[in-house]
Amino acid sequence: MCGIVGYIGPRDAQDVLISGLAKLEYRGYDSAGVAVRTGNTIEVRKRAGKLANLAGELEKEPLKGTLGIGHTRWATHGLPNDTNAHPHATEDGRLVIIHNGIIENYLHLKDALMARGHIFRSETDSEVLAHLIEEKYQGNLEVAVREALAEVRGAYGIVVTHIDHDEIVAARTVSPLVMGVGQGEMFLASDVPALLPYTRTMVFLHDGDMVVLNKEAYRVMDLQGNPVQREETLIEWDAEAAEKGGFDTYMLKEIYEQPQALTNTLIGRLHDETGEVNLDINLDPASFKRISIIACGTAFYAGLVGEYLIEQLARIPVEVDVASEYRYRSPLVSENTLAIVISQSGETIDTLEALREAKKQGAKTLGVINAKGSSMTREVDDVLYIHAGPEIGVASTKAYTAMVSAMLMLALWLGRARGTLNEELGRELLQGARELPRLVEECLQPERVENIKRIAQKYHQARDYLFLGRGVNSPTAFEGALKLKEISYIHAEAYAAGEMKHGPIALIDQNLPVVVIATESFLLEKTISNIQEVKARSGKVIAVVSDGDTEAARHADDVIYVPRAAEMVSPVVNAVAMQLLAYFTATSLDRDVDKPRNLAKSVTVE
């Protein structure tokens, strides 16, 4: 999920690794480490905290060598400390790995390895790979890596080196890896910026690729050992553009990162064979009589989606509170209350204080959080990490869709555990959740994006917007309005569509764009009636419609088509359309979408 750098060639490897990791600091991390081959050993140094901690130590006692690997870690399994930091070595120190991603079946593999005498130092899933490769090793590192990965389920970008080999072996599935090609030297990284000071010739590895490289050459193959050809690409971006992956802004980059972020959120948690969800939550779902969801801003709207899903699937009463109001209204809380706090940063002060109030009154607490090691993660009874990765743009995109996906999984978990969700529906929704990365990737196809851009440019001079949605997509309308306000500075309001007749209809005239979420739903006929009411008053309707639905589309002035999705998973898909509409409206107005005025990424003052 964070930074990988590898080097082999004539340069001082330590310098290349530290420089490369510094170029990847924008991705976020909680520890850093390097391994350098120094003579007949591979020396590992790693430290929790900022890269500067590690760099300062290496400045005093440098590692001298020309082959090395480095890593900055965003913790998923195990605390962010020195021991759990990467790289990880085998007991004899002869084989060292770094790894991004999540190994789904690591516990099963770890138990088997320990039974065969392997000794583990860390709590990470990644260390399993080091021991598994060591066990397969019979003198050929390439074969050992391939055989070990055949037993692994999950996501990985893995880089391996061994004291007996003047080479580096790497492989990827889901987690990105790019190779840099130099003159008499080769590089690896999880992103381009780490390599630009040394080479602009890159090879982007694909899912299922494996590469063996020495200082003179490289070979790319699939995981069965069959050679494959990958094109060398000349990078012409400058350093700042490279950090953004070639995108104009961090926000757009993060919109396009959503398929990967959703994969990270869902991976290892959905079990097709049983139709169940495994969240590693130790709370007892049978003990809860009511649930309070507490959050701010975008996270609050993710909580509203959660309210719909949990009440429908788990049949528990749910209320959703704005965190800044929660502790001032003397909430009714008991030991049978589950308080769920949602936060990207885990530091939002209003949410943190609301959490403390709920705990003080006896509630059990659960955090739905992105940032591991944050204040909320230390104070809740249990945590459901969303694993969206660092989010730099102030307006949340991938964290929001990851939060909504986490709420869907939580509702499925509660429903199955409480016996209110039958197996057939559970399997159907689980499959819908598994499809989300693919569906969001479809949302980002060029022709769909260009259509949204055209619509945004058509209406970008509007002074006001209205957003309408029903059922589980009512919160999607609120999130769409918030995104537009945040980055374009256009006034926007959102309502549950059935409320339009109770006041907002007075605003409608020929100058008002009205965005209506009209995707597949048991309430779709009612939503179409709302569209007709807007049209009867000369409002301009922008309808978000499921692929193939001509009935809803024919009543609209402009149509945004999205991939057809099951209603309960559709808020994730529809949110992407809302993000793009807001983004292109803002850029048409020359707004700074990454740093909108008056806003901060994490609100840590009340």
N, C-alpha and C positions, 0 to 999 in steps of 0.2 A: 504494500500500500504506500510505502514511502520510498526512500532513495537507495539505489544500487549503483555502485561504480566498480569496474574491474579493469585491470591494466596488465599488459605484458609487453616489454620492449626495453629500450636502453635507458629510459628516464628513471629518476628516483620515484619509485612507485608510491611512497608515502605522500609526496607532494601532489601527485596526480589525484590520489584518492581524496585527500582533504580538500583540494581545490574543487573537485567534482561534487563532493557532498555539499560544499558551501553553495554551489550553484543550484542545488536541489532543496535548500532550506525552505523555500517558499511552499513546499509540499506539506510542511509540518512534520514534527517528529518528537520523540521523548527520550531518545538515547542514540548514541553513535558508536561505531567501532570499525576497526580495520584489522586486516591480517596481511602480513608481508613475509614472503619467503626470504629469510636471512641465512644464507649458507645452507646448513643441513637441517634447519628447523623452519617451521612457520610460526611466527610470533603474532599473538593476538593481543590487541589493546582495545578496551571498550569502556565507555562511561555513560551513566545516566545523565540526562540534562542536555544542555546545549553543546553543539559541536565544538565550541570554544573550550569547553572543559577537556575534551580529548586532544584538541590541537595544542593546548598549553602543555599537556603532559608529554606529547610527542616532540615538542620543541626542546624540552629538557633532555629527553632520552629518545632520540630518533630511531626509527626502524630503517635500516639500510638494506635495500633490495630492489629488484626491478620487476617483480611479479607480486601483485597484491589484489585484494578485494576489500571493498568498504561498504558500509550500510548505515543509514539512519532509519530508526524503527518507530513506527506508530503502533503502540502495543495493542494486540488483540488477545493473545493467550499469555497470562502472567503479568505481574506488575512491571512498570517501567523502572527497572533497576539495572545495576551493572551486570548481574548474572544473566538476566534475560535478554540483554542487549546482544546484537549480532556483531561479529560472526560467531558461529558455534563450531566447536572442534570435537573430534572423537577423543576417547580417553587418552590415547597415545599422542594426540596432537598432530598426526600425520595427514589427516584429511580435515578440511575446513569448508563450511558452506555459509552463504547468506541467502535469505529467502524472503520474498514478498508474497502475501496471499494467506490462505487458510487451508490447512490440511484437514479435511472433514473426518477422516477415519484415523486420526492420529492416536486416539486413546487405545483403540484396538491394536494398532501397530506397536505402540509403546509398551503395552502389557506383554505382548509377545516377545519383544526385544529384551525387556527386563527379565522375563522368564528364561531367556537364553544367556543371561549374564551381563547384559549391557548396563552401564551405570550412567544415569542422567544427572546433569548439574542444574538444568533450568526447568522452568514450568512451561516452556514454549512448545507449540506444535512443531516448530521448525527443527528443533534438535533431533526429532525423530528421523528426519531425512539424513542427517549426518551418520547416524548409527545404521540406518538401513543400507545406505550406499557402502559403508565400511563392510557390512556383512556380505554384500554382493561382490566386493572387490577381489579380483584374482589376478591383478597385474595390469588390467585394462580399465582405466577410469571411465572412458566413454561407455563401455558395456555395463559397468557397475551402475552408473547413473540411469541408463536406460532400463535396466532390470528393476531397479528400485522404484522408479516412477511408474512402472507397470502395476505396482501394488498400491499406489496412492490415488485417493479421490480428493478433488478439491481444486483450488486455484493456486498457481505458483509461478513466480519468476525466480529461478534458482540458479546460483552461480557456485561452482565447486572447483577447488584446487587441491592437489595432493603433492606431498613433498617429493615423490618419485617421478613427477611428470612436469616437464617444462611447457605446460599448457593449461588452459582454463576450459572447463566444460560448463555450458549453460543451457537452460531449457525454459520454455514458457507455456503455460496454459492459463488464459484469462489475464494474468498480471503482465504488464508490458515490459519488453526488453528491446533495446536498440543497440546495434554494434557500430562502433566507429572504426573505419579502416584508415590506417596511417601508412607511412613509409617505414617499414621495419618495426612496426608496433601496432598493437590492436587494443581496442577499448570496448567496454560494455557499460551500459547504464540503463536505468529505468526511464530516462527522459533525455532529450537532446541537449539541453543547456549544459549538462555536465561535461560534454565532449567538445563543444564548439571552440574552446581555446586551443585544441589540438588538431582537429580535423573537421571538415565539413562533408566528408563522404560517409554516409550512414547506410546501414542495412537494417530495416525494420523487420523484426522477427514476427511470425504469425503464430496463432494458437497451434500447439502441437509441434512447434519447431524445436530443434536441438542444434546447438552449434559447438564445435570444437575449434579453438583458436590457439595458435602460437604467435610469436612475434612477426612471422613472415606471411602467414596465410590463415584462412579459415575454411571450414566445411560446414554446410548447413544440411540437415537431414530431418526426417520425421522421427517419431518416437519408436518406429520399428527399424530404424537404421537406413531407410531408403533415402538416397540423395535428393535434395530439392534445390531449386534455383530461386534466389531472392535478389531482386534488383537493387543495385547500389543507387542511392539518391543523394544528389548534391543539395545541401541545405543553404539557402540564401537569406534566412532570417537573421536579424540582429539578436543580441543577447536577450533583450526584453521580450521581443516577439517569440523567442524560443521558449522562454518560461511559460508563455501562453500557448505553447504547442502550435504556433502558427496562426492562432485565432487573434482577432483584433482586441479582445478583452478577456479578462479572467471569467467574467460572467458567462460569455458565450462558450468558452472552453468547458466550464463546469456544467452548462446545459448539455453539451455533447458528451460529457463524462458520465451521464446518468445511467446508461446501460451497464457500465462497469460498476458504478456505485451500487446499483440495485443488485447486481450479482454478488457483490461483497456483503450486502445486507442479508440476502436470502440464503447464501451458500452454506451448506452443512446443517440447515435448520428444517428443511422440508424433506419428508421421508415418504416417497411414493409407495413403498411396499406396505406401509401401515396406514397411510393417509393421515399421519400425525405430524405435529410440529415440535421440535426439540429446541427450547430456548435456554436451557441450563438455568432456569429460575427455580429457586428452592422454596418459594412461597407456596402456601397451600391454597389452591383456588377454591376449594369447597368451603373455606372459612369466611369468604367475603359475602356480605349482604348488600353492599353498595360500593361504587367506585367514584372517586373524584379525580378528574383529570385537570391538571393545573399547568398553565403555560402562558407565554407572551407571543404576540405577533404571529409570524408564520407558524410557529410551533403550536399556537392556540388553534389555528385552523386544522392542523394535523390532528389535534385532539378532538375537534368536532367530527372529523371523519371517524375517529376511533369510537366516539359515542354511538354513532349509527351502527358500526360493525359489532361492537361488543354487546349492545342491547339486543340486536337481532340474533347473533350467533350464540351468546352465552346467557342471555336472559337475566342480566344483572342491571339494576337501575344505575345509570351513569349521569353525572352532572359535570359540566366543563366550566371551569372558572378562569377568568383573566387573573393571572398571578398577583398583579398589583392590587386587586380588590379582595382577594381571598381572605387574608388574615384580618381585614378590617370589618368583615361582616359577621364575625363570630360564627364560623361554620360549625355545623353539627357533625361531629366526628366521634367514632367509637373504635373499639378494637376490631370490629368486623368491617371497618372501612379500609379499602385499598386506595391510597393516594398515589397517582401516577404523575410524575413531573416529566415534562418534555423540554429538552434544550439541546441545541447544537453544541454550544460551548461548555455547558455544565457549570457556567459561572454567572448566569443572568441573576442579578441580585434579587429582583422581585420573586422569581421562581424559587430561589434558594431560601428566602425568608418564609415563603408559603410552605415549602417543604418542612422547615423547622417547626412551623405552627402545627402542621398536620401530625408530625411526630410527637410533639408536646402533648397533643390531645389523644394519643394512643393509636393512631392509624399505622398500619403497615405501609411501607413506601417502596415504590419501584421507580427507577429512573430510565427513561428512554433518551439516550444521550449519545453524542458522537465522540466527544473528547475524553479519552481515557485518562484517569488520574486527576480529573477536574474536581472541584469542590463538591459538587452534587454526588459524584460517584463515591466519595468517601463517607457521605452522610446517609444515603438511602440504604434500605435493607437489602435490595438486590438491584441489578442493572441489566437492561437489555440494550446492548450497544448496537448502533445502527451501521457502523463501519463504512460511512460514506466517504471517509478520507477528508483531508483538509479542504476547507472551502474559503477562498480568499475574497471573492466578490461579496460586497456587503449584503446585497439582496439574495436571500437564500434560494437555491434551486435544487441541487442534488440532495442537500440535507432534508429539504421538505419532502421530496418523493421517497427518500429512504425512511423518514419518520412515518409517513402514511403506510408504507409497506410493513414497517415494524408493528404498527397498530393492527394491520390485517393479520399478521402472524400471531399477535397477542390475542386477538379475538378468536382465532382458530384454536389456539392452545387452551384458552378458557372454555370454549364451547365443548371441545372434546373431553377435557378433564371433568367438566361438570355434567356431561351426558346430555347436553341440550342440542348438540350438533350431531346429526346422524352421519354415519360413515360415508354414505354416497355423496351428500352435499359437501362434506369435508374434503373428499378426494377431488371433487370438481373445483372447489375454491383453491385447493392446494395447487392444482394444475394451472389455474388462472394466475396464481402468484408466481409460479415458476416461469410463466410466459412473459412476465413483465419486462425483463431486460430486452427481449426480442421486440415486444410491442413498442417500447420506447425508441428502440433503434429504428423501427419503421416510421415513427413520428418524425424522425430527423432525416428522412430521405430528402434529397435536394428539392424535388418538385413540391413537396409539402411545405418545406421551409420557405421557398420562394413565393408560394401562394400567401402564406401568412405575412411575409414581408410586404407584398403588394397591398394587402388589406391594411396593414399598419400605416403604410405611407399614404393611403387614400384618406384615412381619418386622423392623421397625426396633428392636424390643426384644431381638432375638437377641443372645446373647453371643459367638457364634462363627459363622463361615461357612466353607463348603468350595466351591472352584471347580474344575471339571474340564473339560478339553478334550483333543482329539486332533489329531495331525498339525500342520498349519500354524496351527491354532487352540489348540494347547496354550499358546503364549505369551499368547494372548488371555485365558485363564483366569488366568495369573499377573498380567497387567496389571489385570484386574478385581479380583482380591484386593488388589493394591497400592492401587488407587483407594479401595476401601472402607476399608482401614486408614488411609490418609492423612487422609481428611476426616471419617470418622464415628467413628474410634477403636475400631471393632469388630475383634476379632481375626479374621483370615481367612487361610486357607491355600489354596494351589493345587497341583494335581498333574496330570501327564499322566494321563488317565482310566484307562489300563491299569495304572497304579501303585496304584490305589485298594485293590486286594486285598492289596497288599504292606505294609499297615500302617494307612493312613488309614481303612479300613473300620471299624476298632474305635471310631472317634469317632461313628459315625452312630447317632442315635436320633431320637425324635420332636421334639426341640428344635433340631435342626441343619438350617438351610436349606442346600441343595446346589445351586449354580448350575452347570448343565451346558450347554456350548456344543454344540448338536446341530443345527447347520445343515447344508445339503447338502454331502456329502463321501463319498468312496469308503469311509470308515470309519464311516459313519453307523450301520450295523447293529450294529457293536461298541459304539458310543456308546449306542445304545438298550439294549443288554445291561447297560451300566454303570448306566443309569437304573433298570432293573428291580432291580439289586442294591441300590441305595439304597432303593428302595420296599419291598423285602422286609425291610428293617431299620427301617422306619417313618420314614425320613428325608423331609424336605419338599423336593421337587424343583422348582426354578425352571428351566425349559428355555428356552433361546434357540433358536428354530426358524425355518426358512425359511418364507415365506408359502406356504400350501397344503399343508404337510406335516402330515397328520393322524396319521401313525403315531407319530412322536416325541412329538407333543403329547398324545396320549391317555394316556401313561404319567406325565405330570407333574401336580403340584398346581397350578402356575401356569405360564403360557406367555407368553414375550415373543416376538412375531413380528417378524422383520426382513425387508426385501426380499431376494428370492432373488438370490444373486450367485455367480459362478464361485468355486470353492473357493479359488483362489490370491489372489483379491482380497477374500475375505470377512472376513479379520481387521480390515480398516478398518471395514466395516459393523458387525461384531459389537462392536467396541470402543466404538462410540457407545452401544449398549445398556448396556454395562458402566459407562460414565461416568454415564449417567442414573440407573442403579440406585444407584450410590454417592452421587450428588448428592442424590437425594430421600431416601435413608436418612439422610444427614447432616443435611439440613434438618429432617427429622422429629424429630431429636434436638437441634435448635437449635445446631448447630455453625457456627463461622465457616469456611465452605468456602474463602474466598479466602485466609485466613491461618491454616491449621491449625497447631496448637501444635507447637513444636520444629522446624519445617521452614523452610527458606529456598529461594528460587527458584533460586539458583545457588550451588552448594557450592564455595567457593573456598579452603577450608582442608582439610588432610588429616586 
